Each structure stands twice: as structure tokens, then as C-alpha cells.
Amino acid sequence: MNPIDVMAVAYMNRTDEERKLLRLRHELTQLSIHTELRDNNTALLVHRPGGRGLPLWVFVGYGGAYFSWQYAEKRHPVNDAEGAAKVLAEYVSR
């Protein structure tokens, strides 16, 4: 693959990850969880309710198949953004 093709594929994958993070952000907002897209839309910063504790970083990992957090020890399939939002909301609310 030539360098231009490599860059095009990387851009398409990044755009796909952005869409997945935006969908997750929308679902978390519906659950009243404050989030911010960070690092050129490659990560989602999830704030804990009431500002207690450190926020949580969420990434799209494992080849674009999972949302991952907590040093990639926790993950949820990206095709279930609503379920991922519920799991994350519970996780940050502890």
C-alpha cells in the first residue's frame, strides 16, 4: 500500500472511532453524565457525578470493536453504545 493509501485508511478508521465516541457521548449525556471529547476526538473524558474523584478516559480499542477504559481492563462492544453508557454511568457513579 502506498503512503497515501495508508493515510486514507488511517483517516477513515479515525473518523469511524470519532462517530463511535460521539454516539457514546450522546448516550452518556442522556444519562446526565458530563463528558468531553479530547485529543482530536480520539478519547472521551467521562466526569464522575458531583466532581468527586478523577475522570475516566474512554477510547475505542481492540481494532475498533470495543470501548475501553480503566487501562483497557474494562471494555464494552461499540455496537452497543446504549449498553456501554449504562455500564460506564454505573462505573463512574460508584
Order of alpha helices (4+ residues) and beta strands (2+ residues): alpha-beta-beta-beta-beta-beta-alpha
